[in-house]
Amino acid sequence: MFFNPLMMQMPGEFTPTTQHAMQEAILTPRFYTTDYKAVDKLHVDHMREEFEWIRSEFERDYNKGHFVRNDEFLAGFDDMPVRAQFIEFLERSCTAEFSGCILYAEMVKHLKDPTMRAIFKYMSRDEGRHAGFLNKTMADLNVEMNLNVLHTRKKYTYFKPKFIFYSVYLSEKIGYARYIEIYRHLQKNPQGLIHPIFKWFEKWCNDEYRHGEFFSLLMRSQPELLAGVNQRWIRFFLLAVYATMYLNDARRADFYQALGLNWREYDQRVIRLTNTISTQVYPVTLPLDNPSFFKNFDACVRYDALSRQLDAKGDAISKLRSARLKSAIGVRLLATYRLAPQVTTAANRWQGLAGFPNYPGVRANERAVSA
């Protein structure tokens, strides 16, 4: 047998959950790396005051004392409904949060601008806190995921800086939309509260929203990222993020049903909210009111379900039929991409989250003193 250094591991290092989190697939969370030198060369001095303002917002650490588990987390959950799906939800969420923690920490190591370094340091702090909270919740359920193993052994995907900005902005904003929709639903329907962690989602999602505000600011500071051919990339990432969530959640309909949610209605609300929020920075978004949009998404869900059934059979003919269905998903998504985009105007642009701190304007402190 040939020597594989990965076989030399400490007992328990590769738990089943850790192994699952390390798998690479189209719909699984990934770890990213980028051209840090290029990010370091970005010119932000023309918007220095805005970046300093958001740095001070992160420094306030609004949720410093929020992520503390109470006795509710120590209850017995062996018989909870959809326990396996809930653990998978925690695993995917933890992996995604930890991915952000690592990416932002790497930015701190490579960037020279003190304001940018501080912002990424605070965001890494937040994401690390989220990942730790999720990981401890899994430990309460007697499930172990080794984050150090993920950090050192999981494959990293390279993205150009602009692709990092597009995708991470949407990841943060759709994270906000997902968490707040679940929180609001369970506030009205407490019978669906299968675990206390959902009570923490309201303030948690504000961290996600705040991170997205920074990336919105960063993209606005580089106007070329929002113009020309880059508008096609914006539409691509919007479609990729929405479709990934839609297909993932369709596969986990039982989990959302246990919360009292219809996964399809939930996903469409989340997508609509994220699309609306994205108009704060994106000059184009996706045409969700076009009847073909969700018609195509629903077709992709049907094809995906049939494809997975055929893959499970394992014979050559089934695999061929499955491959055709996967190609059909690509055709449907391409058709969706080709739909005329929704153009952002003054009338439909997102004006900000009610009650959420917003930049007060250039030289606001000077105006206050002079007044």
C-alpha positions as CSV (number, residue, x, y, z in Angstrom):
1,M,0.0,0.0,0.0
2,F,1.4,3.4,-1.0
3,F,2.1,5.9,1.8
4,N,-0.5,8.6,2.2
5,P,0.4,11.3,4.8
6,L,-3.3,12.0,5.4
7,M,-3.5,8.6,6.9
8,M,-1.2,9.9,9.7
9,Q,-3.9,11.6,11.8
10,M,-4.7,12.1,15.4
11,P,-7.6,10.0,16.8
12,G,-10.9,11.8,16.0
13,E,-9.2,14.3,13.7
14,F,-11.3,13.3,10.7
15,T,-14.8,12.8,12.2
16,P,-17.6,12.0,9.7
17,T,-18.9,15.6,9.9
18,T,-15.4,17.0,9.2
19,Q,-15.0,14.6,6.3
20,H,-18.4,15.7,4.9
21,A,-17.5,19.4,5.3
22,M,-14.2,18.8,3.4
23,Q,-16.0,17.4,0.3
24,E,-16.1,19.6,-2.8
25,A,-19.3,19.8,-4.9
26,I,-21.1,22.5,-6.9
27,L,-23.6,23.1,-4.1
28,T,-21.3,22.9,-1.1
29,P,-19.7,25.9,0.8
30,R,-16.1,26.6,-0.4
31,F,-13.0,28.2,1.0
32,Y,-11.6,31.1,-1.2
33,T,-8.3,32.8,-1.9
34,T,-7.5,35.7,-4.1
35,D,-4.9,38.1,-5.4
36,Y,-4.2,40.0,-2.1
37,K,-1.6,42.3,-3.7
38,A,-4.3,43.5,-6.2
39,V,-6.7,44.2,-3.3
40,D,-3.9,46.1,-1.5
41,K,-3.5,48.4,-4.6
42,L,-7.1,49.5,-4.6
43,H,-7.5,53.3,-4.2
44,V,-10.0,54.2,-1.5
45,D,-8.7,57.6,-0.3
46,H,-11.5,59.4,-2.2
47,M,-14.0,57.7,0.1
48,R,-11.8,57.6,3.2
49,E,-14.4,59.2,5.5
50,E,-17.0,56.5,4.6
51,F,-14.6,53.7,5.1
52,E,-13.6,55.2,8.5
53,W,-17.2,55.5,9.4
54,I,-17.9,51.8,8.7
55,R,-14.7,50.9,10.5
56,S,-16.0,52.6,13.6
57,E,-19.3,50.7,13.2
58,F,-17.5,47.4,13.2
59,E,-15.4,48.5,16.2
60,R,-18.5,49.1,18.2
61,D,-19.0,45.3,18.2
62,Y,-22.8,45.5,18.6
63,N,-23.2,41.8,19.2
64,K,-20.2,41.2,21.5
65,G,-22.2,39.6,24.3
66,H,-24.9,38.0,22.1
67,F,-23.4,34.6,21.2
68,V,-23.6,33.0,24.6
69,R,-25.5,29.8,24.9
70,N,-28.0,29.3,27.8
71,D,-29.5,26.3,29.5
72,E,-31.9,25.8,26.6
73,F,-29.0,24.4,24.6
74,L,-28.4,21.7,27.1
75,A,-31.8,20.0,26.6
76,G,-32.0,16.6,25.1
77,F,-32.3,16.8,21.3
78,D,-31.9,13.1,20.4
79,D,-35.5,12.8,19.5
80,M,-35.8,16.2,17.8
81,P,-37.5,16.2,14.3
82,V,-35.2,16.2,11.3
83,R,-32.1,15.9,13.6
84,A,-29.8,14.8,10.7
85,Q,-31.0,17.6,8.5
86,F,-30.5,20.1,11.3
87,I,-27.0,18.9,11.9
88,E,-26.3,19.3,8.2
89,F,-27.7,22.8,8.3
90,L,-25.3,23.6,11.2
91,E,-22.4,22.0,9.4
92,R,-23.0,24.0,6.1
93,S,-23.6,27.2,8.0
94,C,-20.5,26.7,10.2
95,T,-18.3,25.9,7.1
96,A,-19.6,29.1,5.3
97,E,-19.0,31.3,8.4
98,F,-15.5,29.8,8.9
99,S,-14.7,30.4,5.2
100,G,-15.4,34.1,5.7
101,C,-13.3,34.2,8.9
102,I,-10.3,32.7,7.1
103,L,-10.6,34.9,4.0
104,Y,-10.9,38.1,6.0
105,A,-8.0,37.1,8.3
106,E,-5.9,36.6,5.2
107,M,-6.8,40.1,4.0
108,V,-5.5,41.4,7.3
109,K,-2.2,39.7,6.8
110,H,-1.7,41.0,3.3
111,L,-3.2,44.5,3.3
112,K,-1.2,47.6,4.3
113,D,-4.0,50.3,4.5
114,P,-4.7,50.5,8.3
115,T,-8.4,51.3,7.8
116,M,-8.9,48.3,5.5
117,R,-6.9,46.0,7.7
118,A,-9.0,47.0,10.7
119,I,-12.3,46.4,8.9
120,F,-11.3,42.9,7.7
121,K,-10.0,42.2,11.3
122,Y,-13.4,43.0,12.7
123,M,-15.3,41.0,10.1
124,S,-13.0,38.0,10.7
125,R,-13.8,38.4,14.4
126,D,-17.5,38.3,13.7
127,E,-17.4,35.3,11.3
128,G,-15.1,33.4,13.7
129,R,-17.6,34.1,16.5
130,H,-20.5,32.8,14.4
131,A,-18.6,29.7,13.4
132,G,-17.6,29.0,17.0
133,F,-21.2,29.3,18.1
134,L,-22.4,26.9,15.5
135,N,-19.6,24.5,16.2
136,K,-20.4,24.5,20.0
137,T,-24.0,23.8,19.1
138,M,-23.0,20.8,17.1
139,A,-20.9,19.6,20.1
140,D,-24.0,19.9,22.2
141,L,-25.6,17.3,19.8
142,N,-22.5,15.1,20.2
143,V,-21.3,16.0,16.7
144,E,-17.7,17.0,16.2
145,M,-16.3,19.2,13.3
146,N,-12.6,20.0,13.5
147,L,-12.2,23.6,12.2
148,N,-8.5,23.4,12.3
149,V,-8.6,20.4,9.9
150,L,-10.8,22.4,7.6
151,H,-8.4,25.3,7.8
152,T,-5.4,23.3,6.8
153,R,-6.8,20.5,4.6
154,K,-9.8,21.8,2.7
155,K,-9.2,22.8,-0.9
156,Y,-9.1,26.6,-1.6
157,T,-10.8,28.0,-4.7
158,Y,-9.0,31.0,-6.3
159,F,-11.2,33.9,-7.3
160,K,-10.2,37.3,-8.8
161,P,-10.8,40.1,-6.3
162,K,-13.8,41.4,-8.2
163,F,-15.4,38.0,-8.1
164,I,-14.7,37.8,-4.3
165,F,-16.4,41.2,-3.9
166,Y,-19.5,40.2,-6.0
167,S,-19.9,36.8,-4.3
168,V,-19.1,37.7,-0.8
169,Y,-21.4,40.8,-0.9
170,L,-24.3,38.5,-2.0
171,S,-23.4,35.8,0.5
172,E,-23.6,38.4,3.3
173,K,-26.8,39.9,2.1
174,I,-28.6,36.6,1.4
175,G,-27.4,35.4,4.8
176,Y,-29.1,38.3,6.3
177,A,-32.3,37.6,4.3
178,R,-32.3,33.9,5.2
179,Y,-31.8,34.5,9.0
180,I,-34.3,37.3,9.3
181,E,-37.0,35.4,7.4
182,I,-36.6,32.3,9.6
183,Y,-36.5,34.5,12.8
184,R,-39.7,36.4,11.9
185,H,-41.5,33.2,10.9
186,L,-40.6,31.5,14.2
187,Q,-41.6,34.6,16.2
188,K,-45.1,34.2,14.8
189,N,-45.0,30.4,14.8
190,P,-43.1,29.2,17.9
191,Q,-44.4,25.7,17.5
192,G,-41.8,25.4,14.7
193,L,-38.8,26.2,17.0
194,I,-37.0,22.9,16.9
195,H,-33.9,24.3,18.6
196,P,-33.1,27.5,20.6
197,I,-30.3,28.6,18.2
198,F,-32.9,30.3,16.0
199,K,-33.7,32.8,18.7
200,W,-30.2,34.2,18.1
201,F,-30.9,34.9,14.4
202,E,-32.2,38.5,14.7
203,K,-29.0,40.2,15.9
204,W,-26.8,37.6,14.2
205,C,-28.2,38.6,10.8
206,N,-27.3,42.2,11.5
207,D,-23.7,41.2,11.4
208,E,-24.2,39.8,8.0
209,Y,-26.0,42.9,6.8
210,R,-23.3,45.1,8.1
211,H,-20.6,43.1,6.4
212,G,-22.5,43.5,3.1
213,E,-22.6,47.2,3.7
214,F,-18.8,47.3,3.6
215,F,-18.6,45.3,0.4
216,S,-21.2,47.7,-1.1
217,L,-18.9,50.6,-0.2
218,L,-15.9,48.8,-1.5
219,M,-17.5,48.2,-4.9
220,R,-18.8,51.8,-5.1
221,S,-15.2,53.0,-4.5
222,Q,-14.2,51.2,-7.7
223,P,-16.8,52.3,-10.3
224,E,-15.4,50.1,-13.0
225,L,-16.6,47.1,-11.1
226,L,-20.2,48.2,-11.7
227,A,-19.9,49.1,-15.3
228,G,-19.6,47.6,-18.8
229,V,-18.9,43.9,-19.1
230,N,-18.8,43.6,-15.3
231,Q,-22.6,44.1,-15.3
232,R,-22.7,40.6,-16.9
233,W,-20.6,39.2,-14.1
234,I,-23.0,40.8,-11.6
235,R,-25.9,39.1,-13.2
236,F,-24.0,35.8,-13.3
237,F,-23.2,35.9,-9.5
238,L,-26.8,36.9,-8.7
239,L,-28.0,33.9,-10.6
240,A,-25.4,31.5,-9.2
241,V,-26.2,32.5,-5.6
242,Y,-29.9,32.3,-6.0
243,A,-29.9,29.0,-8.0
244,T,-27.5,27.4,-5.5
245,M,-29.8,28.2,-2.6
246,Y,-32.9,27.1,-4.4
247,L,-31.5,23.7,-5.4
248,N,-30.0,23.2,-1.9
249,D,-33.2,24.0,-0.1
250,A,-35.3,21.9,-2.4
251,R,-33.2,18.9,-1.4
252,R,-33.9,19.7,2.3
253,A,-37.7,20.4,2.1
254,D,-38.3,18.2,5.2
255,F,-36.1,20.4,7.3
256,Y,-38.0,23.6,6.4
257,Q,-41.3,21.8,6.8
258,A,-40.3,20.9,10.4
259,L,-39.9,24.7,11.0
260,G,-43.3,25.2,9.5
261,L,-42.0,26.7,6.3
262,N,-42.7,25.9,2.7
263,W,-39.2,25.8,1.3
264,R,-40.2,27.3,-2.1
265,E,-42.2,30.2,-0.6
266,Y,-39.3,30.8,1.9
267,D,-36.7,30.8,-0.8
268,Q,-38.6,33.1,-3.1
269,R,-39.1,35.6,-0.3
270,V,-35.4,35.4,0.5
271,I,-34.4,35.9,-3.2
272,R,-36.8,38.9,-3.5
273,L,-35.5,40.6,-0.4
274,T,-31.8,40.0,-1.5
275,N,-32.5,41.2,-5.0
276,T,-34.1,44.4,-3.6
277,I,-31.2,45.0,-1.2
278,S,-28.7,44.5,-4.0
279,T,-30.1,47.5,-5.9
280,Q,-28.2,49.6,-3.3
281,V,-25.0,49.0,-5.3
282,Y,-25.8,46.9,-8.4
283,P,-26.9,48.9,-11.5
284,V,-28.8,45.7,-12.7
285,T,-30.4,42.9,-10.8
286,L,-32.5,39.9,-11.9
287,P,-36.0,40.1,-13.3
288,L,-37.9,38.1,-10.6
289,D,-41.3,39.3,-11.8
290,N,-40.7,37.7,-15.3
291,P,-42.9,34.6,-15.3
292,S,-40.0,32.6,-16.8
293,F,-37.7,33.2,-13.9
294,F,-39.1,31.0,-11.2
295,K,-40.6,28.7,-13.8
296,N,-37.0,27.9,-14.9
297,F,-35.9,27.5,-11.3
298,D,-38.7,25.1,-10.6
299,A,-37.8,23.1,-13.7
300,C,-34.2,22.9,-12.4
301,V,-35.5,21.5,-9.1
302,R,-37.5,18.8,-10.9
303,Y,-34.5,17.9,-13.1
304,D,-32.2,17.7,-10.1
305,A,-34.5,15.4,-8.2
306,L,-34.8,13.0,-11.1
307,S,-31.0,13.2,-11.8
308,R,-30.3,12.2,-8.2
309,Q,-32.7,9.3,-8.4
310,L,-31.0,8.1,-11.5
311,D,-27.5,8.5,-10.0
312,A,-28.6,6.3,-7.1
313,K,-29.3,3.4,-9.5
314,G,-25.7,3.5,-10.7
315,D,-26.1,1.7,-14.0
316,A,-24.7,3.1,-17.3
317,I,-28.1,4.0,-18.8
318,S,-29.3,5.8,-15.6
319,K,-26.0,7.7,-15.5
320,L,-26.5,8.8,-19.1
321,R,-30.0,9.9,-18.5
322,S,-28.8,11.8,-15.4
323,A,-26.2,13.6,-17.4
324,R,-28.8,14.8,-19.8
325,L,-30.9,16.1,-16.9
326,K,-27.9,18.0,-15.5
327,S,-27.3,19.5,-19.0
328,A,-31.0,20.5,-19.0
329,I,-30.4,22.4,-15.7
330,G,-27.6,24.3,-17.4
331,V,-29.8,25.1,-20.3
332,R,-32.6,26.4,-18.0
333,L,-30.1,28.6,-16.1
334,L,-28.7,30.0,-19.3
335,A,-32.2,30.9,-20.4
336,T,-32.7,32.6,-17.1
337,Y,-29.5,34.5,-17.4
338,R,-30.6,35.7,-20.9
339,L,-33.7,37.3,-19.5
340,A,-33.6,41.1,-19.7
341,P,-32.3,42.4,-16.4
342,Q,-34.0,44.8,-14.0
343,V,-32.3,48.1,-14.2
344,T,-31.8,50.0,-11.0
345,T,-33.3,53.5,-10.9
346,A,-33.8,56.1,-8.3
347,A,-37.4,54.9,-7.8
348,N,-36.5,51.2,-7.1
349,R,-33.1,51.6,-5.4
350,W,-32.8,50.2,-1.8
351,Q,-32.8,53.0,0.6
352,G,-31.4,51.1,3.6
353,L,-32.6,49.0,6.5
354,A,-35.0,50.8,8.8
355,G,-33.4,51.4,12.2
356,F,-30.0,50.4,10.9
357,P,-27.0,52.9,11.2
358,N,-26.4,54.6,7.9
359,Y,-23.5,56.8,6.8
360,P,-24.4,60.4,7.9
361,G,-22.7,62.1,5.0
362,V,-19.4,63.7,4.2
363,R,-17.9,65.8,7.0
364,A,-20.9,65.2,9.2
365,N,-18.8,65.9,12.3
366,E,-17.7,69.3,11.0
367,R,-21.3,70.2,10.2
368,A,-22.4,69.2,13.7
369,V,-19.7,71.4,15.3
370,S,-20.5,74.4,13.1
371,A,-24.2,74.1,13.9
